[in-house]
Amino acid sequence: MSGNIIRSRSKAYAEAGVDISAANELVDRIRSIAAETHTHGILSDIGGFGGLFKPDTDKISEPVLAASTDGVGTKLKLAAAWSGHDDIGIDLVAMSVNDILVQGANPLFFLDYFATGKLDPVLAERVIKGIATGCKQAGCVLLGGETAEMPDIYIQGEYDLAGFCVGIVGSDKIVDGSNVKVGDSIIGIASSGPHSNGFSLIRKILKESGLGKDDILPGTQQTVSEVLLAPTIIYAECIRNLMRDFTLCGMAHITGGGFYQNIPRSLPGQVKAVINFQSWAIPPVFHWIKEQGRLDWPDMLQIFNCGVGFVIVAHKEDCEEIMQRIRALQLSCFEIGFIEHSSDKNEEQVEVLF
């Protein structure tokens, strides 16, 4: 009976294109999904005005909060066109979580923003299940979020996503690059593909290639959709593990801006990263992008991760043991370079040896 009353009161809004009952249905659908991500710090349930979380700071010296926000970009266009809704939420979590990991922060909770023209509760549930999966991979709580139904803003069947992550780190554990020194090793951890960057260019190249989503991508045994919609790797478990036993001097998440813009963010002045381009195998998808797009490798390294999704700067004597630990966690890694002195303040902080 109450449902009929609500629908009656919401009739005018529904006629304008906003379905309150669909939003309520979605909240009911995702309540149990969010509950699967809960940790001991959760103090509230989905559906309130805000989320409550009590962090455990007993073993953290001078706790500092770290926060990041990001989206998925135009990878969403392919997800919508190819009905690839199940894993796109992992990308959303990864883009914010990986950004705070570089500072040594442990993710605590995540909030999402889902916006669409006409809300489809079943489709939205698929997306949010992916977000919850990403939160579980990151070890953080899906604390809450917002669903916005905005007629005339979005094309039918499409939606936009934004994510917000908060983490915590002791002030004595913050990784800011200040400990990086000449002679340190640079370790690259493998990506799963383009992750969530460069898709405006990828979509242009894909359209020009004439390939469809079910065609085999050249150089692989996978379809175009399997390769391009592969979710971004969340490196949280790996970095937490390493920080327990090793000094990580600097870290970089290789996102938009590629090697040339992201690695310098982990370096102090007066040093540069020297990258040996031959030190890792470039996955086939990047060869296809380069050839189909008529690009050169410097272009590629400016835009894409080219097979290296996360970078660690560590002392040379720890390098081999760190890489053994990463491989034990089922991730591929490579020693891709070293830190060198730079006497020219106008010199780029990344030098790639091709």
PECORCOR-V137041 format. One record per backbone hydrogen bond with DSSP energy under -0.5 kcal/mol. NH is the residue of the N-H (numbers start at 0). CO is the residue of the C=O. E is the energy in kcal/mol with one decimal. If there is no record, write none. Layout:
BEGIN
{{NH;CO;E} {NH;CO;E}}
END
This chain:
BEGIN
{{4;0;-1.7} {5;1;-2.5} {6;2;-2.4} {7;3;-2.1} {8;4;-2.5} {9;5;-1.8} {10;7;-1.1} {13;9;-2.5} {14;10;-2.2} {15;11;-0.8} {15;12;-0.7} {16;13;-1.6} {17;12;-2.1} {18;16;-0.5} {19;17;-0.8} {22;18;-1.5} {23;19;-2.3} {24;20;-2.3} {25;21;-2.0} {26;22;-2.0} {27;23;-2.0} {28;24;-2.0} {29;25;-2.3} {30;26;-1.1} {31;27;-0.5} {33;29;-2.8} {34;30;-1.7} {35;31;-1.1} {35;32;-0.6} {36;33;-1.8} {37;34;-1.3} {41;38;-1.7} {42;51;-2.4} {43;51;-0.7} {47;44;-1.1} {53;40;-2.9} {54;52;-0.7} {56;54;-0.8} {59;56;-1.5} {60;58;-0.5} {61;59;-0.6} {62;59;-0.5} {63;168;-2.6} {65;166;-2.3} {67;164;-2.1} {69;162;-1.7} {71;160;-0.6} {74;71;-0.8} {75;72;-1.7} {76;73;-1.1} {77;73;-0.7} {78;74;-2.1} {79;75;-2.5} {80;76;-2.2} {81;77;-2.5} {82;79;-0.7} {83;78;-2.5} {84;82;-0.9} {89;86;-1.2} {90;86;-1.2} {91;87;-1.6} {92;88;-2.0} {93;89;-2.8} {94;90;-2.2} {95;91;-0.9} {95;92;-0.5} {96;92;-2.9} {97;93;-2.6} {99;95;-1.4} {99;96;-0.6} {100;96;-1.7} {101;97;-1.0} {102;99;-1.1} {103;100;-2.5} {104;99;-1.7} {105;167;-2.8} {106;104;-0.6} {107;165;-2.9} {108;165;-1.8} {109;140;-3.0} {110;163;-2.5} {111;143;-1.4} {112;161;-2.5} {113;145;-3.0} {114;112;-0.5} {114;159;-2.4} {115;147;-2.5} {116;157;-0.7} {120;118;-0.6} {123;119;-2.8} {124;120;-2.1} {125;121;-1.7} {126;122;-2.0} {127;123;-2.6} {128;124;-2.3} {129;125;-1.5} {130;126;-1.7} {131;127;-2.6} {132;128;-2.3} {133;129;-2.4} {134;130;-2.3} {135;131;-2.4} {136;132;-2.2} {137;133;-1.9} {138;134;-1.3} {139;134;-2.4} {140;107;-2.3} {142;109;-1.9} {142;140;-1.3} {143;109;-1.0} {145;111;-2.0} {147;113;-3.0} {147;145;-0.5} {148;146;-0.5} {149;115;-3.6} {149;147;-0.6} {152;149;-1.7} {153;149;-0.8} {157;154;-2.4} {159;114;-2.7} {161;112;-1.8} {162;69;-2.9} {163;110;-2.4} {164;67;-2.8} {165;108;-2.4} {166;65;-3.5} {167;105;-2.0} {168;63;-2.2} {170;60;-1.5} {170;61;-1.4} {171;60;-0.6} {172;169;-2.3} {173;169;-0.6} {173;170;-0.5} {174;102;-1.9} {175;173;-0.7} {176;248;-0.9} {178;248;-0.6} {179;176;-1.4} {182;338;-2.6} {183;180;-2.0} {184;313;-2.6} {185;336;-2.3} {186;184;-0.5} {186;311;-3.3} {187;333;-3.1} {188;309;-3.2} {189;331;-2.9} {190;306;-1.4} {196;193;-1.6} {201;197;-2.4} {202;198;-2.4} {203;199;-1.3} {204;200;-2.6} {205;201;-3.0} {206;202;-2.3} {207;203;-2.0} {208;204;-1.7} {209;205;-1.2} {210;205;-0.7} {214;211;-1.4} {216;221;-2.4} {219;216;-2.0} {223;214;-2.4} {224;212;-2.4} {226;222;-2.1} {227;223;-2.7} {228;224;-2.1} {229;226;-0.8} {234;232;-0.6} {238;234;-2.5} {239;235;-2.7} {240;236;-2.0} {241;237;-2.4} {242;238;-2.5} {243;239;-1.0} {243;240;-0.6} {244;240;-0.6} {244;241;-1.1} {245;241;-2.2} {247;245;-0.7} {248;246;-0.7} {248;312;-1.8} {249;312;-1.4} {251;310;-2.3} {253;251;-0.6} {253;308;-1.8} {254;252;-1.3} {257;254;-2.1} {257;302;-0.6} {258;300;-2.3} {259;300;-0.8} {260;256;-1.7} {261;257;-1.5} {262;258;-1.6} {264;261;-0.9} {265;262;-2.2} {266;263;-1.6} {267;176;-0.6} {270;267;-0.8} {271;339;-2.7} {272;348;-3.4} {273;271;-0.5} {273;337;-3.0} {274;272;-0.6} {274;350;-3.2} {275;335;-3.2} {276;274;-0.9} {276;352;-1.9} {278;275;-2.0} {279;276;-0.6} {281;279;-0.6} {285;282;-1.4} {286;282;-1.0} {287;283;-2.5} {288;284;-2.2} {289;285;-2.4} {290;286;-2.7} {291;287;-3.0} {292;288;-2.3} {293;290;-0.7} {294;289;-2.5} {299;295;-2.2} {300;296;-2.8} {301;297;-1.0} {301;298;-0.7} {302;298;-1.0} {302;299;-0.7} {303;299;-3.4} {307;304;-2.0} {308;188;-1.8} {308;306;-0.5} {309;188;-1.4} {310;251;-2.9} {311;186;-2.8} {312;249;-3.3} {313;184;-2.2} {313;311;-0.5} {314;246;-0.6} {317;314;-1.9} {318;314;-0.8} {318;315;-0.9} {321;317;-2.5} {322;318;-2.4} {323;319;-2.1} {324;320;-2.0} {325;321;-2.4} {326;322;-2.4} {327;323;-1.8} {328;324;-1.0} {328;325;-0.8} {329;326;-1.8} {330;325;-1.5} {333;187;-2.1} {335;185;-2.0} {335;333;-0.9} {336;185;-1.2} {337;273;-1.8} {338;183;-2.1} {339;271;-2.6} {341;269;-2.3} {344;342;-0.7} {346;343;-1.8} {350;272;-3.0} {352;274;-3.6} {352;350;-0.5} {353;351;-0.9}}
END
